[in-house]
Amino acid sequence: MPTQPFVHSYGFDPAYGMDLAQLLAIVPPEPPDDFATFWRDRYAAALALDPRPRICPTGQILGNHTVHDLRYHSTDGVEIGGWLLLPLSGPPQRGALIGHGYGGRTEPDEPVGLDDAVLLFPCFRGMGRSRVTGISPHPFSHVLHRIQERDRYILGGCVDDLWLGVSALLSLFPEVAGRVACLGISFGGGIGALAAPWDSRIDRLYVQVPSFGHQALRLTLPCVGCGEAVHGYQLHHPFNVMETLAYYDAACAARYLRIPTLVAAALFDPAVPPPGQFAIYNAIPESLRRLFLLEAGHFDYAGQEAGERELQKEVARFLASP
């Protein structure tokens, strides 16, 4: 549990009564027998598409990068909007795709430790610059979109958006092939963990307080995040959501990772329960995983800024390591 108990007004314990040793002992779920086939087939279908990326300079400079508006095509006829950042220092030496949380994204983040990289900041379908008719941008509705249809569930489309973002990046800058990282926080971390195991073009993964870990356990844990919407849906509908969610479990996917992976996981998190975060970390092959421990996620606390600075340094070291 956090070194100092946090004062909060939630009607539940965002540490879920677990200390670090207990979190590290969580056994990840077993995937369905056809889990890997499901994802490899989906990846092959996405890889066959031409994203037809378009970029337009904005005249804005962010840190050591110039900012460009970006559009590219994904599956289901969805057009993805976002931003592409080019280094001021010269031709990019590497690339990174950076996902966002379930609040969406209104602008790119200032990159840390990536001065020599071309950066792609997509808005996943239904959110931000990638609004889609019929898909609500509200997290509690978005996470339920087509949940009764395993092959058309919204999270699968968002994974497609990530893969086709990598395709767009490499189409524009083929010289960074073999040096493309995937980064994501919360929602984006869960999507990254689902996507990266199947995409050999991604050479390392960083996820912070990642969502969608151990879906069956997640359904039993109260929270203020999108997991609560899924829990509420299950209470009022006869359809067993695990028929779909078993295939969208980031902890199941994590066991298939074959690249260096840094996980920033929290001991206390009211939105993404830590047991799910640690289920993802625990599933990663031991030789590939690295843990950065956070006091809390999705929660403001004393000392947070110092912890975030340390995290930024760790992420920069991780991304720069050979």
N, C-alpha and C positions, 0 to 999 in steps of 0.2 A: 504494500500500500504506500501512498505518498509519505515522504519523510515527516511531513506535518499534515494532519487531517485538514481537508479543505472545508470551510464553512459554505454550505449550499442550501438551496431551498427545494431541491428535487424530492419527490416522494419515494425515492429509491436510492440505493447506494451505488454511485457511478464507479466504485472500485469493485463492486460485486463480491465483497468479502474475501478477495483473493490477494495474496502477496506475490512477489515476483517468482518465488519458487513454485507456487501453485500454478501460476500462469505458464511457466516454462514446462510444466508437467502435463498441460492439456494435450490430449491425443487428437491429432487432426482426423477429420472424417475420411472414410473410405469412399472413393469415387464410384459412380456407376460403372459397370463393366465396359460400356461403350463410350465412356467419357472422353478418352483421348481421340477416338475415331470421330466423335461428334465435332471436336474442336479442330482437328486436322482437316476434316472435310470443309468446315466453315472457312478456315484460313485459305485453303486452296481456291475456294470460290471467290473470296475477296481479292486474292492476289492476281486473279485473272482479269480484274477490272482496271481500266485506265482512269486514274483520278483527275486527269486534265487540270492540273493546278494553275491558278492565275494569281499573280502578286502585283501590287501597286504601291509605290512608295508613298508614305504619308508625310514625309519631311520631319518626322519626329525622331529624336534620339533618346534612347533609354539606356542609361549606363554607358557601356561601350559598344552599343549596337544601334543600327538604324532600324526603324520600324516600318514594316510593309503590311498592308491589308492582304488577306489571303482568302481564296475560295478554292475548294476542290470537291470532286464528286465521290460519294460513298455508295454503299449498297441501297437498294430499294428506291433509287432515284433521288436520294437525299443529297442536297448540296450543303457542305460544311463550310462555315465561316470561322475566321480566326485571324491570327497574326503570324507573320514570319519576321524574325529578327536576324539581321546580318551583322557580323563583327566589323567594327571600324578598322581593326588592325590589318585586314587583308583577307585573302581567300580563306574560307572556313576549313579548319583542320578536323573537325568532327561535327556531329549533329546531335540534337536532342529533341524529343517530343515530350511536351509538358502538359499533363492533364490537370483538371481543376476539381474542386470540391462540388458538393451537390447544390451549392448556392449559385453555380454557374460562374461565368467570367465576363467582366465588362472591359477588361484591358489586360495586356500581358504583364507579368511580374518582372521586376528588375532581376536579371539573372545574376547568380553568385557563382564564381568559379568556372564560368563558361565563356570567358572573353573571346576564345578562339573558335567558338561553335556557332553554327546556324541553328536557330531555335524555332520550333514550330509549336504554337499555342492554339490548338483547336478548341472550339466549343462543341461538345458532344451533342448529338442530334436532340432537338427539342429545347435546347437551352442557349441563351446568349445570342450570338450571331447565327445560330443554326436552328432557328425556330422552324417547326414543321406543323402544318395544319393537322389538328387531331391529336397532337402530343402536348400535354400540359407541361409547362416549364416548372411547375411547383413540384418539389421533390417528392411529396407524399402521393401525388398522382402519377408523376413520371415513373416512379419505381414499380407501379402496378400496371403500366401500359402493356397490354397483351400478355399478362402473366400466365394466362391459361393456355398459351400457345408456345410450347418449348422452343420451336424453331424461329418464332417471330418476337420473342420477348425482347423488350427494349434494351436490356443489358447486352444482348448479343449484337444489336445494331451499333451500340456504342463501342464495343470491341472492334467491330468492322471499321468504324470511324478512325480508331487508333491505327489499325493496320494500314488503312488507305492513307492516313497521314504520313506514315513512314514511306509508303509508295510515292506520295507527292514530294516529300523531302528529297528522296533519292532521284526522282525524275528531274528535279530542279538542280540538285547538287550531287551528281553521281560520285564525285571525288570523296565523299565522306562515307561511302559504303564500308562496312566493317567496323565503323566507329560511331554507332548511333545508340544513344542511351534513351531509356524511357523513365520519366519521373512523374509521380502523381501523389496527391494528398487526398485522403478520405475517399470520396467517390472515385476520383481519378486514380488513387492508389489501388483500389479494388479492381477497377477496369484494367490497369496496368498488369496486375498480378494474373488476371484472367488471360490477357493477350500475349504477354512476353514468352511463355513457355513454348509457344508454337511458331514464333517468328524468329528465324535464325538471323535476320537482319539486325536484331537488337542485341547489343553486346553487353549491356549491364542495366540493372533495374534498381531504382530507388523508390520506395513507397513509404509514406508517412501516415500514421493512424489509418491504415487501409480498411476499407469496408468489405462486406460480402464474405467474411471468413466464417466457416463452420455455420452454414445456414440453419441447420436443425437446432443447434444450440442457440443461435441468434434469435430464433422465434420464441424462445423461452425467457429472454432477458428484457426487462423493461428499458426503454431509452427514450430520448427525445428526437432521435434521428429517423431516417426513412424506414429502419427496421420496425418501428412502431406501426407504420402504415401497413406493412406486410402482415404483422401480427394481427392487427385489427381486421384486415381483409379475411384472414384465415378463420377468425372467430365467426364471421357472418356469411361465409360462402362454403358450399359443400366441396368445392374443388380442393384437392390436396395440393397446396402450393409447392410442396417438396418434389412433386413430379417434374416441375420446371426447375426449381431452385437447386436441386441436386446437381444440375449441369452448369450452374452459375455460382459455384462455390469457389472462392479464391483460394481457400485452404486446400481444396482438392487439386486445383491447378498448380499450386506452388510446388507440389512434389515433383512435377515435371520440369521445373526450372533447371537449366544447365549453364547459367551465367552468374557472375558475381551479383549478389543482391544485398542491398542495405535496407533494413527495416527500422523506421523510427516508430516505436510502439509505446503507448501510454499506459500508466498504471491506473489512471482515473480518467474516464471519458463518458460523459452522459449521452453523447450522440452515437458513437461507435463503440460498443462494449469491448473493453480490453480482452476478454476471452477470445473473441473473434479475431482480433488483431494478432494475438499470440498464436492462435491456431495456424494462421498463415505463416508466421515466422517459424514455428516448430516443424512445419511440413517441408520447408526448403532443405535440400541436402546440406548437411552440416558443414561441409568443406566450402560451400559457396555463400553462406549467410553471414551477415554482420548485423549486430543489434545496437541501436542507439536508444537508450531508455529516456522516455519523457515522463516528467512528473504528472502531466495532465494533457489531454487533448480536448479541443472544442470547449475550453474553459480558461478564463483569465485568472492568473494567480501571481502572487508576489514572486519575483525572480524569473518570470517568464522570459523577459527580454534577454537576460544573460544566457538562459538555456537555449534560446533560439540562435544566438550568436555562435554558441558552441556547436549546435547542430549544423549551421551553415558551413562552418569550418570542416566538420566531419564529412558533409556531402561533397564539398569541394575536393577534399583529399581522396574520397572514394571515386569520384568521377575522373580525377587526374591519374589515378594509379594505373599501371600497365595491365 
